[in-house]
Amino acid sequence: MLKIAVIGAGAISSAHLEAYRTFGERCKVVAICDSYTDKARARLEQFQLEGVKIVADYKELLGEDIDLVSVCTPPYTHAPIAVDLLNDGKHVLVEKPMASSLQECDQMNEAARRSGKILSIVAQNRFKTPMMKLKSVVDSGLMGPIVHAQVDSFWWRGHSYYDLWWRGTWEKEGGGCTLNHAVHHIDALLWMMGQPSEVQAFMTNTSHDNAEVEDLSMAMLRFPQGALGIVTSSVVHHGEEQQLIFQGKQARVSVPWKMKASISRQNGFPIANEELEQQLQKLYEGLPEVEYIGHLGQIDNVLTAIETGAPVLIDGISGRSTLEFITAVYKSASTGEKVVLPLAENDPFYTREGLMANTPRFYEKTASVENFKEAAITTGSSLENKA
C-alpha cells in the first residue's frame, strides 16, 4: 500500500485526490499540505479522508514515511519543493507546468537522477482515447511524412481569473496562456513530432489589463525534417474549441478525430483517396479505448511505475522539452527574433531571473485575491467530436 501526500489544496488537487481514492486498494493519502490549512481540511471533508495529517509547510513532510507526493502548488514553487522531496527519497508527480525556468527543470531532473526516484510531470491530455489513438495513427506512417502541424489551444478566461494572487505575473506564474494553458497541447505536439528547430513568435494581452503576462500568442515553427507548424495559445477564445491537426503527404488527421486523404486528378486537382481513408478509419476504430482518463490515467501510470519499475509515460525530460519550447516562444515574442533550438545554459532566458528581466509587462497586476469562493473549474475539451 503506497503512502501518498498532496501539497497544495487548490482546485486541481481534487483531480489528484479523486484518482488516489479510485485506486484505494493500491494507495492511501496520509498527508495534505497547504499554507491555508482550512483548504486542506475542506479537502478532507470533500473526500471523506480519515487519519490524514494536515500541515502548513511541506518541509514538515520531509523524513516522513511517504512514497509519492503530488505537487499542486503555483509554478514558481515547483522546483524547490520537488528537489527537496526527491532528495528525501520520495517519488514526485508535479502539476503542469514543470517549473518557471529551464534552470529549475535541470535542477529537478538532476535531483531525480541522483535519487533514482520517479519525477513525472502532469500532461493528462495524453491519457485520453482520442489523443492516444491519434498518436498511434501518426506513428503508423500511413499518412506519410508530416508536412504541417496546427495546434489551436483555445481557452477562455474572464478578467477576474488573473485576480488570484499568484496569477498574471512573470515572477510567480512564469507566463500566461502559452505556459499555463497551451502547455497541454504543446506537450502533445512534441510527443507526436519532436522538438522544432526554429521558432518565430508574437504575443499580446488583449483582454486582461490586470495581468503582466500574455493572453494570446502565435508561434510559427520549423521542424528538422522540413515540416512547418503553427501554435496558437489563447485565453480569449469563446467556445474553447481545441484541436491538433497533422497534414501528411498522403492524408490529414486530427483530434477531435477527422481524417481526409487525397490523390491527384490528371490536372492536379484533388479527389478522395477512398482506399487510404478506409485504412485510416479502420486503424483508428480498431485501437483500444483508454481505461483511465485524464489525471486518473496518469496517476495509474505513476503508481504502476512505482509498483513494477516500468518507466512513466511523461518524465522530467519530457516536461523540460515542453518548457524549452515555451521559453523559445517567449524569447522570440519578446525580442522579435527567430529562436534556434536548443537553448543554451548561458541564454538570457534560461533562468527565471533572465525571463523576468527580458519579457514585457503588458499591464500592471492590479488585484490580489487570496482565494476564490467559487471552486468550480473547467479543464478544456474532451477532445471528442461534438455533434
Contacts in CASP RR format, 6 or more apart in sequence:
PFRMAT RR
TARGET T0000
AUTHOR 0000-0000-0000
METHOD contacts of the structure
MODEL  1
MLKIAVIGAGAISSAHLEAYRTFGERCKVVAICDSYTDKARARLEQFQLE
GVKIVADYKELLGEDIDLVSVCTPPYTHAPIAVDLLNDGKHVLVEKPMAS
SLQECDQMNEAARRSGKILSIVAQNRFKTPMMKLKSVVDSGLMGPIVHAQ
VDSFWWRGHSYYDLWWRGTWEKEGGGCTLNHAVHHIDALLWMMGQPSEVQ
AFMTNTSHDNAEVEDLSMAMLRFPQGALGIVTSSVVHHGEEQQLIFQGKQ
ARVSVPWKMKASISRQNGFPIANEELEQQLQKLYEGLPEVEYIGHLGQID
NVLTAIETGAPVLIDGISGRSTLEFITAVYKSASTGEKVVLPLAENDPFY
TREGLMANTPRFYEKTASVENFKEAAITTGSSLENKA
1 26 0 8 1.000
1 27 0 8 1.000
1 28 0 8 1.000
2 26 0 8 1.000
2 27 0 8 1.000
2 28 0 8 1.000
2 67 0 8 1.000
2 68 0 8 1.000
2 303 0 8 1.000
2 306 0 8 1.000
2 307 0 8 1.000
3 27 0 8 1.000
3 28 0 8 1.000
3 30 0 8 1.000
3 65 0 8 1.000
3 66 0 8 1.000
3 67 0 8 1.000
3 68 0 8 1.000
4 20 0 8 1.000
4 27 0 8 1.000
4 28 0 8 1.000
4 29 0 8 1.000
4 30 0 8 1.000
4 31 0 8 1.000
4 66 0 8 1.000
4 67 0 8 1.000
4 68 0 8 1.000
4 69 0 8 1.000
4 70 0 8 1.000
5 29 0 8 1.000
5 30 0 8 1.000
5 31 0 8 1.000
5 32 0 8 1.000
5 33 0 8 1.000
5 61 0 8 1.000
5 64 0 8 1.000
5 66 0 8 1.000
5 68 0 8 1.000
5 69 0 8 1.000
5 70 0 8 1.000
6 13 0 8 1.000
6 16 0 8 1.000
6 17 0 8 1.000
6 20 0 8 1.000
6 29 0 8 1.000
6 31 0 8 1.000
6 32 0 8 1.000
6 33 0 8 1.000
6 43 0 8 1.000
6 69 0 8 1.000
6 70 0 8 1.000
6 72 0 8 1.000
7 32 0 8 1.000
7 33 0 8 1.000
7 34 0 8 1.000
7 58 0 8 1.000
7 61 0 8 1.000
7 69 0 8 1.000
7 70 0 8 1.000
7 71 0 8 1.000
7 72 0 8 1.000
7 73 0 8 1.000
7 81 0 8 1.000
8 32 0 8 1.000
8 33 0 8 1.000
8 34 0 8 1.000
8 39 0 8 1.000
8 40 0 8 1.000
8 71 0 8 1.000
8 72 0 8 1.000
8 73 0 8 1.000
9 32 0 8 1.000
9 33 0 8 1.000
9 34 0 8 1.000
9 36 0 8 1.000
9 39 0 8 1.000
9 40 0 8 1.000
9 42 0 8 1.000
9 43 0 8 1.000
9 72 0 8 1.000
10 34 0 8 1.000
10 39 0 8 1.000
10 72 0 8 1.000
11 375 0 8 1.000
11 376 0 8 1.000
11 377 0 8 1.000
12 72 0 8 1.000
12 95 0 8 1.000
12 377 0 8 1.000
13 32 0 8 1.000
13 43 0 8 1.000
13 70 0 8 1.000
13 72 0 8 1.000
14 43 0 8 1.000
14 46 0 8 1.000
15 124 0 8 1.000
15 294 0 8 1.000
15 295 0 8 1.000
15 379 0 8 1.000
16 70 0 8 1.000
16 72 0 8 1.000
16 93 0 8 1.000
16 295 0 8 1.000
16 299 0 8 1.000
17 29 0 8 1.000
17 43 0 8 1.000
17 46 0 8 1.000
17 47 0 8 1.000
17 49 0 8 1.000
18 47 0 8 1.000
18 295 0 8 1.000
18 296 0 8 1.000
19 295 0 8 1.000
19 296 0 8 1.000
19 297 0 8 1.000
19 299 0 8 1.000
19 300 0 8 1.000
20 27 0 8 1.000
20 28 0 8 1.000
20 29 0 8 1.000
20 299 0 8 1.000
21 29 0 8 1.000
21 47 0 8 1.000
22 292 0 8 1.000
22 296 0 8 1.000
23 299 0 8 1.000
23 300 0 8 1.000
23 303 0 8 1.000
26 303 0 8 1.000
26 307 0 8 1.000
27 67 0 8 1.000
27 68 0 8 1.000
27 303 0 8 1.000
29 47 0 8 1.000
29 49 0 8 1.000
29 52 0 8 1.000
30 51 0 8 1.000
30 52 0 8 1.000
30 53 0 8 1.000
30 64 0 8 1.000
30 66 0 8 1.000
31 52 0 8 1.000
31 53 0 8 1.000
31 54 0 8 1.000
31 55 0 8 1.000
31 61 0 8 1.000
31 64 0 8 1.000
31 66 0 8 1.000
32 40 0 8 1.000
32 43 0 8 1.000
32 44 0 8 1.000
32 49 0 8 1.000
32 52 0 8 1.000
32 53 0 8 1.000
32 54 0 8 1.000
32 55 0 8 1.000
33 40 0 8 1.000
33 54 0 8 1.000
33 55 0 8 1.000
33 56 0 8 1.000
33 57 0 8 1.000
33 58 0 8 1.000
33 60 0 8 1.000
33 61 0 8 1.000
34 40 0 8 1.000
34 56 0 8 1.000
35 56 0 8 1.000
35 57 0 8 1.000
36 370 0 8 1.000
36 371 0 8 1.000
37 54 0 8 1.000
37 55 0 8 1.000
37 56 0 8 1.000
39 371 0 8 1.000
40 54 0 8 1.000
41 54 0 8 1.000
43 49 0 8 1.000
44 52 0 8 1.000
44 54 0 8 1.000
55 61 0 8 1.000
58 81 0 8 1.000
58 84 0 8 1.000
58 85 0 8 1.000
59 84 0 8 1.000
61 69 0 8 1.000
61 85 0 8 1.000
62 84 0 8 1.000
62 85 0 8 1.000
62 88 0 8 1.000
63 88 0 8 1.000
66 90 0 8 1.000
67 90 0 8 1.000
67 91 0 8 1.000
67 306 0 8 1.000
68 90 0 8 1.000
68 91 0 8 1.000
68 92 0 8 1.000
68 93 0 8 1.000
68 118 0 8 1.000
68 302 0 8 1.000
68 303 0 8 1.000
68 306 0 8 1.000
69 85 0 8 1.000
69 90 0 8 1.000
69 91 0 8 1.000
69 92 0 8 1.000
69 93 0 8 1.000
70 93 0 8 1.000
70 95 0 8 1.000
70 299 0 8 1.000
71 77 0 8 1.000
71 78 0 8 1.000
71 81 0 8 1.000
71 82 0 8 1.000
71 85 0 8 1.000
71 92 0 8 1.000
71 93 0 8 1.000
71 94 0 8 1.000
71 95 0 8 1.000
72 95 0 8 1.000
73 81 0 8 1.000
73 95 0 8 1.000
74 166 0 8 1.000
74 172 0 8 1.000
74 173 0 8 1.000
75 97 0 8 1.000
75 99 0 8 1.000
75 100 0 8 1.000
75 172 0 8 1.000
75 173 0 8 1.000
75 174 0 8 1.000
75 179 0 8 1.000
75 180 0 8 1.000
76 100 0 8 1.000
76 166 0 8 1.000
76 171 0 8 1.000
76 172 0 8 1.000
76 173 0 8 1.000
76 174 0 8 1.000
76 352 0 8 1.000
78 94 0 8 1.000
78 95 0 8 1.000
78 97 0 8 1.000
78 98 0 8 1.000
78 99 0 8 1.000
78 100 0 8 1.000
78 104 0 8 1.000
78 108 0 8 1.000
79 99 0 8 1.000
79 100 0 8 1.000
79 101 0 8 1.000
79 104 0 8 1.000
79 105 0 8 1.000
79 107 0 8 1.000
79 108 0 8 1.000
82 92 0 8 1.000
82 94 0 8 1.000
82 108 0 8 1.000
82 111 0 8 1.000
82 119 0 8 1.000
83 107 0 8 1.000
83 108 0 8 1.000
83 111 0 8 1.000
85 92 0 8 1.000
86 92 0 8 1.000
86 108 0 8 1.000
86 111 0 8 1.000
86 112 0 8 1.000
86 114 0 8 1.000
86 115 0 8 1.000
86 117 0 8 1.000
86 119 0 8 1.000
87 111 0 8 1.000
87 114 0 8 1.000
87 115 0 8 1.000
89 115 0 8 1.000
89 117 0 8 1.000
90 117 0 8 1.000
91 117 0 8 1.000
91 118 0 8 1.000
91 119 0 8 1.000
91 302 0 8 1.000
91 306 0 8 1.000
92 112 0 8 1.000
92 117 0 8 1.000
92 118 0 8 1.000
92 119 0 8 1.000
92 120 0 8 1.000
93 120 0 8 1.000
93 121 0 8 1.000
93 122 0 8 1.000
93 298 0 8 1.000
93 299 0 8 1.000
93 302 0 8 1.000
94 108 0 8 1.000
94 119 0 8 1.000
94 120 0 8 1.000
94 121 0 8 1.000
94 122 0 8 1.000
95 122 0 8 1.000
96 121 0 8 1.000
96 122 0 8 1.000
96 123 0 8 1.000
96 180 0 8 1.000
96 183 0 8 1.000
96 184 0 8 1.000
96 187 0 8 1.000
97 121 0 8 1.000
97 174 0 8 1.000
97 179 0 8 1.000
97 180 0 8 1.000
97 183 0 8 1.000
97 322 0 8 1.000
97 323 0 8 1.000
97 326 0 8 1.000
98 104 0 8 1.000
98 105 0 8 1.000
98 108 0 8 1.000
98 121 0 8 1.000
98 316 0 8 1.000
98 319 0 8 1.000
98 320 0 8 1.000
98 322 0 8 1.000
98 323 0 8 1.000
99 105 0 8 1.000
99 108 0 8 1.000
99 323 0 8 1.000
100 173 0 8 1.000
100 174 0 8 1.000
100 175 0 8 1.000
100 352 0 8 1.000
100 355 0 8 1.000
101 323 0 8 1.000
101 327 0 8 1.000
101 350 0 8 1.000
101 351 0 8 1.000
101 352 0 8 1.000
101 354 0 8 1.000
101 355 0 8 1.000
102 320 0 8 1.000
102 323 0 8 1.000
102 324 0 8 1.000
102 327 0 8 1.000
102 343 0 8 1.000
102 349 0 8 1.000
102 350 0 8 1.000
102 351 0 8 1.000
103 345 0 8 1.000
103 350 0 8 1.000
103 351 0 8 1.000
103 352 0 8 1.000
104 352 0 8 1.000
105 316 0 8 1.000
105 319 0 8 1.000
105 320 0 8 1.000
105 323 0 8 1.000
106 320 0 8 1.000
106 345 0 8 1.000
108 119 0 8 1.000
108 316 0 8 1.000
109 119 0 8 1.000
109 316 0 8 1.000
109 317 0 8 1.000
109 320 0 8 1.000
111 119 0 8 1.000
112 118 0 8 1.000
112 119 0 8 1.000
112 315 0 8 1.000
112 316 0 8 1.000
118 302 0 8 1.000
118 305 0 8 1.000
118 306 0 8 1.000
118 312 0 8 1.000
118 315 0 8 1.000
119 315 0 8 1.000
119 316 0 8 1.000
120 298 0 8 1.000
120 301 0 8 1.000
120 302 0 8 1.000
120 305 0 8 1.000
120 312 0 8 1.000
120 314 0 8 1.000
120 315 0 8 1.000
120 316 0 8 1.000
121 314 0 8 1.000
121 315 0 8 1.000
121 316 0 8 1.000
121 318 0 8 1.000
121 319 0 8 1.000
121 322 0 8 1.000
122 295 0 8 1.000
122 298 0 8 1.000
122 314 0 8 1.000
123 183 0 8 1.000
123 184 0 8 1.000
123 187 0 8 1.000
123 188 0 8 1.000
123 298 0 8 1.000
123 314 0 8 1.000
123 318 0 8 1.000
123 319 0 8 1.000
123 322 0 8 1.000
124 184 0 8 1.000
124 294 0 8 1.000
124 295 0 8 1.000
124 297 0 8 1.000
124 298 0 8 1.000
124 379 0 8 1.000
125 131 0 8 1.000
125 184 0 8 1.000
125 185 0 8 1.000
125 187 0 8 1.000
125 188 0 8 1.000
125 294 0 8 1.000
125 383 0 8 1.000
126 132 0 8 1.000
126 135 0 8 1.000
126 187 0 8 1.000
126 188 0 8 1.000
126 191 0 8 1.000
126 298 0 8 1.000
126 313 0 8 1.000
126 314 0 8 1.000
127 290 0 8 1.000
127 292 0 8 1.000
127 293 0 8 1.000
127 294 0 8 1.000
127 295 0 8 1.000
127 296 0 8 1.000
127 297 0 8 1.000
127 298 0 8 1.000
127 301 0 8 1.000
127 313 0 8 1.000
128 290 0 8 1.000
128 293 0 8 1.000
128 294 0 8 1.000
128 382 0 8 1.000
128 383 0 8 1.000
129 289 0 8 1.000
129 290 0 8 1.000
129 293 0 8 1.000
130 255 0 8 1.000
130 256 0 8 1.000
130 257 0 8 1.000
130 383 0 8 1.000
130 384 0 8 1.000
131 188 0 8 1.000
131 255 0 8 1.000
131 383 0 8 1.000
132 287 0 8 1.000
132 290 0 8 1.000
133 257 0 8 1.000
133 284 0 8 1.000
133 287 0 8 1.000
134 192 0 8 1.000
134 244 0 8 1.000
134 246 0 8 1.000
134 253 0 8 1.000
134 254 0 8 1.000
134 255 0 8 1.000
134 257 0 8 1.000
135 191 0 8 1.000
135 192 0 8 1.000
136 283 0 8 1.000
136 287 0 8 1.000
137 143 0 8 1.000
137 253 0 8 1.000
137 280 0 8 1.000
137 283 0 8 1.000
137 284 0 8 1.000
137 287 0 8 1.000
138 146 0 8 1.000
138 192 0 8 1.000
138 246 0 8 1.000
138 253 0 8 1.000
140 283 0 8 1.000
142 250 0 8 1.000
142 251 0 8 1.000
142 276 0 8 1.000
142 279 0 8 1.000
142 280 0 8 1.000
142 283 0 8 1.000
143 246 0 8 1.000
143 248 0 8 1.000
143 249 0 8 1.000
143 250 0 8 1.000
143 251 0 8 1.000
143 252 0 8 1.000
143 253 0 8 1.000
143 261 0 8 1.000
143 280 0 8 1.000
144 248 0 8 1.000
144 249 0 8 1.000
144 250 0 8 1.000
144 251 0 8 1.000
145 225 0 8 1.000
145 227 0 8 1.000
145 248 0 8 1.000
145 249 0 8 1.000
146 192 0 8 1.000
146 193 0 8 1.000
146 223 0 8 1.000
146 225 0 8 1.000
146 227 0 8 1.000
146 246 0 8 1.000
146 247 0 8 1.000
146 248 0 8 1.000
147 226 0 8 1.000
147 227 0 8 1.000
147 228 0 8 1.000
147 247 0 8 1.000
147 248 0 8 1.000
147 249 0 8 1.000
148 227 0 8 1.000
148 228 0 8 1.000
148 229 0 8 1.000
148 246 0 8 1.000
148 247 0 8 1.000
148 248 0 8 1.000
149 189 0 8 1.000
149 192 0 8 1.000
149 193 0 8 1.000
149 221 0 8 1.000
149 223 0 8 1.000
149 227 0 8 1.000
149 228 0 8 1.000
149 229 0 8 1.000
149 230 0 8 1.000
149 244 0 8 1.000
149 245 0 8 1.000
149 246 0 8 1.000
149 247 0 8 1.000
150 229 0 8 1.000
150 230 0 8 1.000
150 243 0 8 1.000
150 244 0 8 1.000
150 245 0 8 1.000
150 246 0 8 1.000
150 247 0 8 1.000
151 182 0 8 1.000
151 185 0 8 1.000
151 186 0 8 1.000
151 188 0 8 1.000
151 189 0 8 1.000
151 229 0 8 1.000
151 230 0 8 1.000
151 231 0 8 1.000
151 232 0 8 1.000
151 243 0 8 1.000
151 244 0 8 1.000
151 245 0 8 1.000
152 185 0 8 1.000
152 232 0 8 1.000
152 241 0 8 1.000
152 242 0 8 1.000
152 243 0 8 1.000
152 244 0 8 1.000
153 177 0 8 1.000
153 181 0 8 1.000
153 182 0 8 1.000
153 184 0 8 1.000
153 185 0 8 1.000
153 186 0 8 1.000
153 231 0 8 1.000
153 232 0 8 1.000
153 233 0 8 1.000
153 234 0 8 1.000
153 242 0 8 1.000
154 232 0 8 1.000
154 234 0 8 1.000
154 237 0 8 1.000
154 239 0 8 1.000
154 240 0 8 1.000
154 241 0 8 1.000
154 242 0 8 1.000
155 177 0 8 1.000
155 181 0 8 1.000
155 234 0 8 1.000
155 235 0 8 1.000
155 237 0 8 1.000
155 240 0 8 1.000
155 242 0 8 1.000
155 380 0 8 1.000
156 235 0 8 1.000
156 236 0 8 1.000
156 237 0 8 1.000
156 238 0 8 1.000
156 239 0 8 1.000
156 240 0 8 1.000
157 208 0 8 1.000
157 215 0 8 1.000
157 235 0 8 1.000
158 207 0 8 1.000
158 208 0 8 1.000
158 235 0 8 1.000
159 207 0 8 1.000
159 208 0 8 1.000
159 209 0 8 1.000
159 210 0 8 1.000
160 367 0 8 1.000
160 369 0 8 1.000
161 167 0 8 1.000
161 208 0 8 1.000
161 235 0 8 1.000
162 168 0 8 1.000
162 208 0 8 1.000
162 210 0 8 1.000
162 211 0 8 1.000
162 365 0 8 1.000
162 367 0 8 1.000
163 210 0 8 1.000
163 367 0 8 1.000
163 368 0 8 1.000
163 369 0 8 1.000
164 369 0 8 1.000
164 371 0 8 1.000
164 372 0 8 1.000
165 172 0 8 1.000
165 368 0 8 1.000
165 369 0 8 1.000
165 370 0 8 1.000
166 172 0 8 1.000
166 173 0 8 1.000
167 173 0 8 1.000
167 211 0 8 1.000
168 175 0 8 1.000
168 176 0 8 1.000
168 208 0 8 1.000
168 210 0 8 1.000
168 211 0 8 1.000
168 212 0 8 1.000
168 213 0 8 1.000
168 365 0 8 1.000
169 211 0 8 1.000
169 212 0 8 1.000
169 213 0 8 1.000
169 365 0 8 1.000
170 212 0 8 1.000
170 213 0 8 1.000
170 355 0 8 1.000
170 356 0 8 1.000
170 359 0 8 1.000
170 361 0 8 1.000
171 352 0 8 1.000
171 356 0 8 1.000
173 179 0 8 1.000
173 180 0 8 1.000
173 213 0 8 1.000
174 213 0 8 1.000
174 352 0 8 1.000
174 355 0 8 1.000
175 213 0 8 1.000
175 214 0 8 1.000
175 330 0 8 1.000
175 359 0 8 1.000
176 211 0 8 1.000
176 213 0 8 1.000
176 214 0 8 1.000
176 215 0 8 1.000
176 235 0 8 1.000
177 213 0 8 1.000
177 214 0 8 1.000
177 215 0 8 1.000
177 216 0 8 1.000
177 217 0 8 1.000
177 233 0 8 1.000
177 234 0 8 1.000
177 235 0 8 1.000
178 186 0 8 1.000
178 203 0 8 1.000
178 214 0 8 1.000
178 217 0 8 1.000
178 219 0 8 1.000
178 233 0 8 1.000
178 326 0 8 1.000
178 329 0 8 1.000
178 330 0 8 1.000
179 323 0 8 1.000
179 326 0 8 1.000
181 233 0 8 1.000
181 234 0 8 1.000
181 235 0 8 1.000
182 217 0 8 1.000
182 231 0 8 1.000
182 233 0 8 1.000
182 234 0 8 1.000
182 326 0 8 1.000
183 322 0 8 1.000
183 326 0 8 1.000
185 231 0 8 1.000
185 242 0 8 1.000
185 244 0 8 1.000
186 231 0 8 1.000
186 322 0 8 1.000
186 325 0 8 1.000
186 326 0 8 1.000
187 314 0 8 1.000
187 318 0 8 1.000
187 319 0 8 1.000
187 322 0 8 1.000
188 244 0 8 1.000
189 231 0 8 1.000
189 244 0 8 1.000
190 318 0 8 1.000
190 321 0 8 1.000
190 322 0 8 1.000
190 325 0 8 1.000
191 318 0 8 1.000
192 244 0 8 1.000
192 246 0 8 1.000
193 223 0 8 1.000
193 227 0 8 1.000
193 246 0 8 1.000
194 223 0 8 1.000
194 321 0 8 1.000
195 321 0 8 1.000
195 324 0 8 1.000
195 325 0 8 1.000
195 341 0 8 1.000
195 342 0 8 1.000
196 221 0 8 1.000
196 222 0 8 1.000
196 223 0 8 1.000
196 224 0 8 1.000
196 229 0 8 1.000
196 325 0 8 1.000
196 341 0 8 1.000
197 222 0 8 1.000
197 223 0 8 1.000
197 224 0 8 1.000
197 340 0 8 1.000
197 341 0 8 1.000
198 221 0 8 1.000
198 222 0 8 1.000
198 338 0 8 1.000
198 339 0 8 1.000
198 340 0 8 1.000
198 341 0 8 1.000
199 219 0 8 1.000
199 220 0 8 1.000
199 221 0 8 1.000
199 325 0 8 1.000
199 328 0 8 1.000
199 329 0 8 1.000
199 332 0 8 1.000
199 338 0 8 1.000
199 339 0 8 1.000
199 341 0 8 1.000
200 219 0 8 1.000
200 220 0 8 1.000
200 332 0 8 1.000
200 338 0 8 1.000
200 339 0 8 1.000
201 217 0 8 1.000
201 218 0 8 1.000
201 219 0 8 1.000
201 220 0 8 1.000
201 328 0 8 1.000
201 329 0 8 1.000
201 330 0 8 1.000
201 332 0 8 1.000
201 333 0 8 1.000
201 339 0 8 1.000
202 217 0 8 1.000
202 218 0 8 1.000
202 219 0 8 1.000
202 333 0 8 1.000
203 214 0 8 1.000
203 216 0 8 1.000
203 217 0 8 1.000
203 218 0 8 1.000
203 329 0 8 1.000
203 330 0 8 1.000
203 333 0 8 1.000
204 214 0 8 1.000
204 215 0 8 1.000
204 216 0 8 1.000
204 217 0 8 1.000
204 362 0 8 1.000
205 211 0 8 1.000
205 213 0 8 1.000
205 214 0 8 1.000
205 215 0 8 1.000
205 216 0 8 1.000
205 362 0 8 1.000
205 363 0 8 1.000
206 215 0 8 1.000
206 216 0 8 1.000
206 236 0 8 1.000
207 215 0 8 1.000
207 236 0 8 1.000
208 215 0 8 1.000
208 235 0 8 1.000
208 363 0 8 1.000
209 362 0 8 1.000
209 363 0 8 1.000
209 366 0 8 1.000
210 363 0 8 1.000
210 365 0 8 1.000
210 366 0 8 1.000
210 367 0 8 1.000
211 362 0 8 1.000
211 363 0 8 1.000
211 365 0 8 1.000
212 361 0 8 1.000
212 362 0 8 1.000
212 363 0 8 1.000
212 364 0 8 1.000
212 365 0 8 1.000
213 362 0 8 1.000
214 233 0 8 1.000
214 333 0 8 1.000
214 362 0 8 1.000
215 234 0 8 1.000
215 235 0 8 1.000
215 236 0 8 1.000
216 232 0 8 1.000
216 233 0 8 1.000
216 234 0 8 1.000
216 235 0 8 1.000
216 236 0 8 1.000
217 232 0 8 1.000
217 233 0 8 1.000
217 234 0 8 1.000
217 329 0 8 1.000
217 333 0 8 1.000
218 230 0 8 1.000
218 231 0 8 1.000
218 232 0 8 1.000
218 233 0 8 1.000
219 230 0 8 1.000
219 231 0 8 1.000
219 233 0 8 1.000
219 329 0 8 1.000
219 332 0 8 1.000
219 333 0 8 1.000
220 228 0 8 1.000
220 229 0 8 1.000
220 230 0 8 1.000
221 228 0 8 1.000
221 229 0 8 1.000
221 230 0 8 1.000
221 231 0 8 1.000
222 228 0 8 1.000
222 229 0 8 1.000
223 229 0 8 1.000
231 329 0 8 1.000
233 329 0 8 1.000
240 378 0 8 1.000
240 380 0 8 1.000
240 381 0 8 1.000
241 381 0 8 1.000
242 380 0 8 1.000
242 381 0 8 1.000
242 383 0 8 1.000
243 254 0 8 1.000
243 255 0 8 1.000
243 256 0 8 1.000
244 254 0 8 1.000
244 255 0 8 1.000
245 252 0 8 1.000
245 253 0 8 1.000
245 254 0 8 1.000
246 252 0 8 1.000
246 253 0 8 1.000
246 254 0 8 1.000
250 261 0 8 1.000
250 273 0 8 1.000
250 276 0 8 1.000
251 259 0 8 1.000
251 260 0 8 1.000
251 261 0 8 1.000
251 262 0 8 1.000
251 273 0 8 1.000
251 276 0 8 1.000
251 277 0 8 1.000
251 280 0 8 1.000
252 258 0 8 1.000
252 259 0 8 1.000
252 260 0 8 1.000
252 261 0 8 1.000
253 259 0 8 1.000
253 280 0 8 1.000
255 383 0 8 1.000
256 381 0 8 1.000
256 383 0 8 1.000
256 384 0 8 1.000
256 385 0 8 1.000
256 386 0 8 1.000
257 284 0 8 1.000
257 385 0 8 1.000
258 385 0 8 1.000
259 277 0 8 1.000
259 280 0 8 1.000
259 281 0 8 1.000
259 284 0 8 1.000
260 272 0 8 1.000
260 277 0 8 1.000
261 272 0 8 1.000
261 273 0 8 1.000
261 274 0 8 1.000
261 276 0 8 1.000
261 277 0 8 1.000
261 280 0 8 1.000
262 270 0 8 1.000
262 271 0 8 1.000
262 272 0 8 1.000
262 273 0 8 1.000
263 270 0 8 1.000
263 271 0 8 1.000
263 272 0 8 1.000
263 273 0 8 1.000
264 270 0 8 1.000
264 271 0 8 1.000
265 271 0 8 1.000
290 297 0 8 1.000
291 297 0 8 1.000
291 300 0 8 1.000
292 300 0 8 1.000
298 313 0 8 1.000
298 314 0 8 1.000
301 312 0 8 1.000
301 313 0 8 1.000
301 314 0 8 1.000
302 312 0 8 1.000
304 310 0 8 1.000
305 311 0 8 1.000
305 312 0 8 1.000
324 341 0 8 1.000
324 342 0 8 1.000
324 343 0 8 1.000
325 341 0 8 1.000
327 343 0 8 1.000
327 349 0 8 1.000
327 350 0 8 1.000
327 355 0 8 1.000
328 339 0 8 1.000
328 341 0 8 1.000
328 343 0 8 1.000
330 349 0 8 1.000
330 355 0 8 1.000
330 359 0 8 1.000
331 337 0 8 1.000
331 339 0 8 1.000
331 343 0 8 1.000
331 347 0 8 1.000
331 348 0 8 1.000
331 349 0 8 1.000
331 358 0 8 1.000
332 338 0 8 1.000
332 339 0 8 1.000
334 358 0 8 1.000
334 359 0 8 1.000
334 360 0 8 1.000
335 358 0 8 1.000
343 349 0 8 1.000
343 350 0 8 1.000
344 350 0 8 1.000
348 354 0 8 1.000
348 357 0 8 1.000
348 358 0 8 1.000
349 355 0 8 1.000
349 358 0 8 1.000
END
